Amino acid sequence: MSQNIPSFTGQPLTVAQALEQAAARWPDQPFVNVLSETARAYGIDAGELGYRDALERVTTLRQQYAGAGYGHGHRVGLMLDNRPAFLLHWLALNGLGVSVVPVSSELRSAELEYLIAHSELLLVVAPPARHALLEASARAAAQAVALMGDGDQPPRARRPAPALGEPVGLATECGLLYTSGTTGRPKGCMLSNRYYLLAGAWYASLGGHVSLQPGRERMLTPLPLVHMNAMAFSVTAMMLTGGCISLVDRFHPDSWWASVRESKATVIHYLGVMPAMLMKAPESAPDRDHSVRFGFGAGVNRSLHQPFEARFGFPLIEAWAMTETGAGGVIIAHDEPREVGSNCFGREAADLEVRIVADSGSPAGVDEPGELLVRHAGADPRDGFFSGYLKDEQATAEAWAGGWFHTGDVVRRDAQGLLHFIDRRKNVIRRSGENIAAIEVESVLLQHPAVRAVAVAATPDALRGDEVLACVITDSDPAPGAPRDALAHDLVRWCLARLAYYKAPGYVAFVDSLPLTSSQKVQRGELKRMAATLPGQSHCVDTRALKKRQS
């Protein structure tokens, strides 16, 4: 990764300028593609929008916003999901120095009240059906927020732009993205234009298995635009290389390959659960009927990694990053050896420094788990990272304690210098002195044909400290008694055949839903609280007797 944005981009100072330069170089190339399934989901037209036409629409929108008084230092919320309108409003506002706050449509009143008050939103662009909820949430937050739908004229800005007259550039806040809040209140990550441009430029200049060809790529992603991956890496990389982005409303397992073929995708992005769900479908002749050269993502189950690549005919490139690190701290296994099937995510580039710290506080040895700490190797250790947490200097300082960004992720480095992901530090279960990664147990259970969704957590055990508890959602609710017990035992035997005995669930709880964040991540704090109360309840099966050391 280069510390400077590659010269082929003309070194834009804003994301909006990247669109302008792409439209000048590739005016007739498609920028955004709306698939038929996504068009039906959103009630919009299917088809492609070229770079020149996109720039015309962005320019018109920008003039409307400027005429209504929006400018440098304002913040505007976008509750538009993965509609193309999200990109057009974002780029129009970015050209004025307005920061956008992606707002998930999954948020409800309490979450919206917090976000609206904390970010001091001036305006939210959202479908009219969402306006009543937004209005009520703003009122409860005692915050005056204007509302508009896509296609409406922007209402007059209620206050002047805080940085009116100051130049808009690389350091200007481009977006305010909120962390998922899996263990507490979401934090607002302030992200600059440089953050976004560097993310796209890093992606565009990788090479190896990840070689983006200017003017030729077609990327398909099911990830939401409220996340940094889709917004910063995917969209910005496509603009810097003249590629086409196909945004789907969400991942649909049954129609995924139809979407891949309709989009003519050469690149797909994936979440860790996607390969497991796709591998459940029976093999068929069209499995390789696609144009995909590689997939980019994280968290693929290690036992499925090689079988997936062999079946579908392209590599799944595992990477590591966080909203806070952006391209300043990203690591990716895009070159060989990739150590497929080992949760390997590569090794750091020359301009990134890495430390792995064991529980004792000393540097971790070879293959010894420890917390991952990262920083940029140049003069500015925070280059490419987030600018800080909004209104929380203490949390920002704690995250950067000692001059290193503390990721909270547990990893190990092998003898070849490659890094392997284990789990989030807060998700590790400590049973009889053994550290167990919840994500590893979840990945194995997700492969069972009866499991639709699962989350694993620690539950207190008087003898062992912690015991493994799995909350399972099945396609059909097991009846009380023997059928429920039989399925629980089958799930544990499934794990025992694939994992060390101590990692298998000691309890299996059949639940109707999991505690999720607005971005559909498991709320680990709530899950842990729930797990402590489940043993002894009728829908929770005690399977500890099945966990025996194998000879």
N, C-alpha and C positions, 0 to 999 in steps of 0.2 A: 504494500500500500504506500502510495506516495503522500508526502506531507502536503504537496500542492495539488490543486485540481489539474488534471491533464490538460495540455495545451489545446487538444482538439475541440474542447468545449468553448474556447474563446474566453475562458475565465469569467463567467457571469458572476455578478455580485449578488444576485437574488435568484430564487427559483423561477420567478416570472421571466427574468431575462433568459434563463435556460430554454423556456418555451419559445421565446422570440427567436433565439438563435436556431432552434430546431426547425421552426417554421420557415426560416430563411434558407436552411440547407435542404430540408426534406418537405417542401410544402404540400406535396400530394400524397405523402406516406400517411397511413392511418395512425392516429395517436391513441384513440380509445375505441374499443369494440364492445358492443352490448349484445350478448348472446340471447337467443330466443327465450330460453328458460328464465334468464334474469329480467328480460323485458316484461315477461308475464308477471313475474313476482312484484315488480315495481310499477307496472302499468305505464311503461314508457315504450318508445319505439326501439326495435332492434336495429343493428347496423353499425357502421363505422363512422367515426368523426376524424377527418384528416387534420394535420397540423395547422395548415393555413386557416381552415374554417374554425378550428378551436381557438386560434389566436384572435380571429375576428370577434368571436363571442366573448372571449376574455376581455378584449379591449372595450367592447360595449359595456360590459358589466363594470369594469374599472371606472369608466367615465360616470356611470350612474352612481357608484359608491362615492366617488370623489365629489360629485355634485351635491350629494346628501351630507357631506361634511366628514366622511370617514377618512382617517389618516394615520400617520406614523405613531405607534404606541397604543392604538385602540386594540381591543380583542373582540372577535366575533365568533360565536359558536356555529358549528355546522353539524346539524343532525340530519344527515342525508344518506346515511349508510354507504353503500358502494355504488350509488348512482353517479353517472358522469358529471352531474351538476356539482358534486362535491369538488371535483378537480377544477372546474371552471370558476367557482366562487373562490376557492383557495388561491388560485393563481391571480385572479383579479384583485383580491385584497392584498396579496403579497406584494404586488407592484406598488401599492400605496404605503407599504410598511405596516400594514395591519396584521396582527398575529391571529391565526385561527385556532380555535379550540374544538377538536373533534369530539362530538357528543354522541355516545352510543344510544340507539333507540331502545335498548334494553334497560336503560336506567329508569328508576321509578322516583317517586316524589322526594324521599329523604336524600337519595343520592344526587338528584338534580338540585335540590336546595343547597347542598354543600358545594357542588361544582359552580353553580351560578354565583353564589356569594364569594367563594374563594377566588375565582378567576376575574370577578368584576366584569362580566360580559356586558357589552353594550347592546348586542343584537344576537338573535339566534335565527338561522335560516333552517327551516324545517317544513315537512309536509303539513298542510292545514290540520290534518287529523291529530297532530301532536301539540297543537298550539294551546289547547285548554290545559293540558298537563303542565306544559312549560309556564304558562301564565300563572297557574296556581302555585307552582314551585317557586317562581320568582317572588310572588306576593308573600309566601311563607318565609322566604329568605330576606324580605324587606329590601329587595333589589329591583330597581326599575330597569326592565329589559324589554327592548322592542322585538317584535316577531315579524317574520316575513316568510313567504313561500318562494320556491324557485319560480322565477318568472314575474314576481312582484317588483314594483319599484321600491328601492330601499327607503325606509322611513328616515326622517332627519335625525342625524346624530344628536344625542342628548347633551353631549359635552365636547369641548374642543379636543383635538388630538394632543396627547401629552408631549409628544416630541415634534410638534409641528415646526417645519423649517429645517430640521436636522436631516442630514443625508441618510438615505436608506442603503444599507450595504450588508456585508457578510456578517457583521455582529448583530444585526437587527433580529429581534425575535420573529421567527417564521411560524412557529407553532408552540402550543402549550399542550403537551400530552400528559394525561394522568396515568400513573401506575395503576395496576389492577386492584390494588387494595386487598390482597389475599389475606393479610394478617392485621390490617388496620386501615385508617383513613388513607385514601389515595393521595399521593403527592403529585403536585403539578411540576412536570419537568419542562423547564424553559429551553427551547431548542432554536438555535440560530439558523440563518440562511447557510452559513458555512457548514453546519451540522448536516443539513439536507444535501447540499451540493457535494460534500465530501463522501457521504454515503453512496450517492449515485455514481460518483467518479471512482470510488474504490471498487464497486461492483463492475463497472465498465472496463476496468484495467486489470482484472484478475488474471486471465489466461488459464492455462491448464484445462481441466474439465469444464471450467466456467469461462468460456470465451464468447463474449457478446459481439456479434457482427453488425457493424453500423448499417442502419437502414434495412435490416433483414429480420430482426428478431420479433417474435410474437410471444408475449408472456401471458400466462393464465394464473391468476391467484384467487383463492377463496378467502384469503385473510382480509379482515376488515380494515378500512382506512383509518379507523381510530387507533391502529397500531403502527408503530414505527416501521415495521418490515414492509408493509404494503405502501405506506405513504412516503417514506424516505428512500428506502432501497429500491423498491420495484418501480414506482412511478418516475422517480428522478432518474434512475438508470435508463429507463426507456426514453426519456426526453433527451438525455445526453448522447444517446446512440441512435436516435430516430426510430425507435422500436414502437410496437403497438402493445398496449396493455388491455387485457380482457379481465374485467372485474365481475365476479359472480356474487350473488347476494349472500351465499354461504355454501359450504361443502355439502353436496348431495351425492352420497355414495352410489346410488342406483343409476344416476345419470352422468357421473363424473367423466367417464370415457367418451360419452357422446359430446359433452362440452369440450373436451380436449380436441376431439376431431373437428367439431364445428369452428372452434377458435383457430384451428391450424397452429396450435401452440408448438413452439420450439423449446420453450422453457416453462416449467411449472413450479409453483411454490407449494409447500406442503407443511402441515402440522404433524406432530409425531403420531397422532392417532389415525391419520389417514391411511398409511400403508397397511396397518392391521385390519382396518375395515375393508379395504379393497382386496386384500388377500383372502378374505372370507368367501368371496364370490368364486364359483367354480371356474376353472380355467376354460378359455374359449379361444377360437381362432383369431378373433379381433384384438386379442391382448396386445399385439404389437402393431396394430393398425393405427399408427399415429406418427407425428413428426417430432416428438420430444427428444431433445439431445441430453438434457439433464434436469434433475429436480433439485431445488434449493430449499433447505429447511433445517429442522432440528428435532431430535427426540425419537427417531425411528427405532423400533424395538430391535435390539441387536440380533435376535434369532431370526428376524424377518428381513433384515437388510439385504443379505446376499440372495435369498430366494426371490425377493421382489425384483431386484435388478435382473436376475436370470429370467424371470417370467416376462417382465414388461420391456426389457431391452434397453434400459438407460440407467445411469448412476444416480443415486440419491446423495447429494453433497451436503454433509452435515456441517453446520456452522454454529458459532456461539456469539451472542451479543445481548445487550440489554438496552432498554430505552435510554438509560443514562450513558451508556458507552458509545452508542452509535457506531460509526466507522472508526472512531478514535481507538476503540478497544475490541474490534471484531476479530474473531479467529475462525478459520475455515479450512476444511480438509479437501481442498480442490486439486491437489497434486497427489501422485502416488508416492509412498504407500499410504492408503487411506485406512488401513486396518479395519476393513468392513466387518461388522459384527462385533465390535468391541466398544461402542459408544465413543469412538474417537472423533474429535472435531479439529484435528490438525495440530499445527504448532504456530506460535506467534511469528509475525513478520518482523523484519529488522527494525522497524520504527515503533514497535510495541514492546514494553517491558512487562514481564510476568513474574509474580512470586506466588508460591503455594505454601501456605502457613498451616502447620499441623495444630491440633488442639492444644498442644503444649506451648504454642507460641513460637516455636522454632521452625526453621525451614523444613518442609516435608522431604523425605527421602524418595528414592525411586519406588514408584507404585504405592507410595503412602498417601492416603487421602488427606486433603487439606483445603482450606478456603482459598479461592482464586482471587488474587489482587492484581490489578492492571493499571498501567499509566502509559501515556505517550512518551516515546524515547527522545523527542526533540526538546527544544528549549522550553516549550510550554507543555507540561505533563497532562494538561486537560484539553489539548487541541483535538477537536473532533468529538469531544464528549458534550454532555448537556451543560448548559450555562449555570445550572443550579436549580434547587427546589424553590418554587415560588413561596415567598413569605415564610421560609423556614431555613434560615442561615445555619441554625444549629444542626439540623439534619444533613445539610450539605457538608458542613465541616466534619461531622461524624463519618459520612460516607468517604471523605477524602483524608481520614486520619492518617498521619504519618506521611502524607504526600502520595499515597496510593489509593485508588478507588477500590473499596471493599465490596465485592460482588454478592457475598452471601451464598455463592455456589461452591459445592464440594466437588473437587476434581482430583485426578492423579496424573502424574507424568511418568511414562514408561522409560525403559532404558534407551530407546531411540529418540527420546525427547518429544514424543507425541503426547498430546493431552487427551484425557478421557473424562467424560462427564459422569458424575455419580448421582447427584441430586441437589436440590436446594438444601441449605444447611438446616433450615427449620423443618424440613420434611423427613429428615433421617430419623429412623426408629432405633432406639438403643435397647436391644433385648439380650440379656445375659452376657453383656460385654461385646456383643456383635452389633456392628452398624449395618442397618438395612435401609436401602433406598426405596422409599414408597413408590417412586416412578417405575422401578424395575418390576415390582410385584404387580402394579397396575397394568403394565405392558403385557405381562404374561396372561393375566386374567382376561384382558380384552380380546385375546385370541380364542377364548372359549366360545363356541357357537351360541351358548345360551346367554352370554353377557352383552348387554347393550351399552352400559356405561358402568364405571367403577371408580372409586376413590379409596385410597388406603391411608390409614393413620395409626398412630400409637394409642393404645388404651392401657391404663395402669394395671400392672400385675404385681401382686404382693411378693411373688417369688423371683420373677425375672426382671423387674423394673418396668419394662414395657412389653406388651404383646401386640402382634400384628392384627389389626381389624380391617376387614374389607367391607365397604358399603357397596352393594351390588344392585343395579337395576337390570331386570331381565325383561324379555319381550312379553312374557306372560307371568302373572303373579302366582308363585307357588302357593298351593293351599297349605294351611297349617298342618303340622305333623310330619309324617313320614316323607311325603314328596318334597317338602321344604328341606328337611334334614338330608335327604338323598342328594339333592342338588348341591347343597353346601359341601357335603363330603366329596362329591364329584369334583367340585371346584378346587378343593384342597388337594385331592389326589393329582389333579391336573398340574398344580403348582409343584407338588413334590417330585413329579417326573421331570421338571424343567429347572428347578431352583434348589439351592441348599435347603434342607428341611426346616431350618430355623426361620427362613424367609416366608414360608407358607402362612396363610392366615390362621390365627388361633381362634378367630371369631369371623363368621360371615353374617352380615346383617342385610336383609332384603329390604330395600327402601324404594319409595316412589319417586324421589328426587334427591339431587345432591345440592349442597349449598354452593352456588356459583356466583361469580362476579358478573358485572355487566358485559364483560368480554368473554364470558363462558369459561373462565378459569375457576378451578376449585378454590373456594375460600378456606384456606388451610387452617386458619385460626378457628373458624366456626366448626369445621370438620373435626378438629381435635377435641373441642368442647363436646360435640355430639358423640364422638367415639367413647368418651369417658362414661356416658350414660347408657350406652346400648347393651352391654352384657347383662344378661338376666331378663331382657325383654323377649316377648314371644316371637318376634320376627328376627331375633339374633341367635344364631346357632353356634354353640360352643364346639369347636373342632380341635381343641388343644390336644386331645388324646391321639389324634392322627399324626401329630408332629413328633416323629421319632428319628433319632440319628440313624442314618443308613450305614450299613456295615461295609 
